[in-house]
Amino acid sequence: MLYQSNESFEDEVNGVKTLLEAQVDGIIASLSLETQETQHFQEVINQRKCLVIFDRTHKDIPAPVVKLDDFKAGYLATQHLLEQGYKNIAFITTDKEIAIFQDRFHGFEAALKDAQISPQKDFIIRGDLSIEAGIKGTEQILKSVIQPDAFIGGDDFTAVGIIQALKTANIAIPATGVIGFANQTFSSFITPTLSSIDQQANKMGEECAKLFLKMVKQKSPYEAIEQIVLDPILIKRKSTNRIDK
């Protein structure tokens, strides 16, 4: 049974309630962008149903987790741009307090610090994650006195918006680089093709299923709360290919 929250906390709560009423054996869930309270997931645990949280996690949910090393993902994306010769790097991300996005940003900051580069305050935009947010954020950043030579989008949709805004402003890519997160299918079909950080979505799904089946077979599903952390994979494409041939 599948339930899509469409990034709504209310829909997520209703979804968990509906699934529990349907007497499912358990739930595998990724939190919506709006989620801050987690009592609805605690109810799954209280009923001794199996719960596995993946990708977007929360420290207050005492359940097994499968996630990406998002700090490393942010670091890897930034390091790649630095290796391509970019130095003035902008970051357009969400203002939601979701761990994965915070971790990616901290990885970005750490990579700049290691390269002895101070991030420009005007180059950091926090808002939504969408094509439209990428467009608006880029337009705002381009009004700065100092111009960025690369952009990181909080996800691939935001990165697509960045690319559209740069094209509208007649700024060549990859002279100005763009990278995103998730390695969505469309990333290899747009022009230019989009560099991205692959989240190992298939592997994440496999690990969730393995954990879930293991929990089902245990007398007490929460006798061992495991955490599986996957490594991000850098996918290099034309949008950041400034020096590699």
Residue, then its C-alpha position, 0 to 999 in steps of 0.5 A: m500500500l502506497y501513500q503520498s504526503n505531497e510534502s504535507f504534514e497533515d496528509e502524512v498524519n492522515g496517511v499513517k492513521t489510514l495505514l494503521e486502520a488498514q492493519v498493515d504490518g508496518i510502515i516504511a516512511s520518509l518525512s514530509l518537508e513540513t514535518q516537525e512533530t513525530q507523535h504519529f510515528q510514535e503511535v506506530i511504535n506504540q502499536r508494536k508495528c514495524l517502522v523504518i524511516f528512510d532518507r528524511t529522518h528525525k532524531d526523536i523517532p526511535a526506529p531503524v533508519v536508512k539514510l544517505d551521508d548527507f554531510k558527505a554529499g554536501y562536501l562532495a558536491t562542493q569539493h567537485l566544484l572547487e576542483q573544477g576551479y570554481k570559487n564563488i559558490a552559491f547555494i539555494t536550499t530549503d528553509k525547512e529544518i529537515a536534517i538532510f538539507q541541514d547536513r548538506f549545507h554543513g558539508f558545503e560550509a566544511a568544504l569551503k572552510d577546508a579550501q580557506i574560502s569564506p561563503q558569501k552571505d548574499f550567495i545563500i538563499r533559503g526558501d522552497l525546493s522547486i524549479e520556480a525557487g531555483i529561478k527566483g533564487t538565481e535572479q536574486i543572487l545575480k543582483s549581487v555586486i560579486q557574481p557567483d561562478a557556480f551554484i548548488g541546488g538543494d535538489d535537482f529540480t531547484a538546479v533545473g531552475i538555476i539553469q533556466a535562470l542562467k540561460t535567461a541571463n545569457i550566462a554560459i554553463p559550465a563557465t558558471g557551474v551547476i550541480g544538484f542532489a538526487n540524480q533524477t532521471f531527467s538530469s541526463f536529458i536536459t541541456p546541459t546535462l546536470s551534474s548531481i549527487d546520486q542518493q543510491a535510491n534503489k539501494m536505499g529501498e533494498e536496505c529498507a525492505k531488508l530491515f523491515l523483513k528482519m523486524v517482522k521476524q523478530k519477537s520484538p521489532y525494536e529489540a535492535i534499532e539499526q542505522i544504515v548510512l549509504d555513501p553519496i556518489l558524484i555523477k559528473r556531467k556537462s553542467t560542471n565540466r569546466i576543465d575535464k575533457 
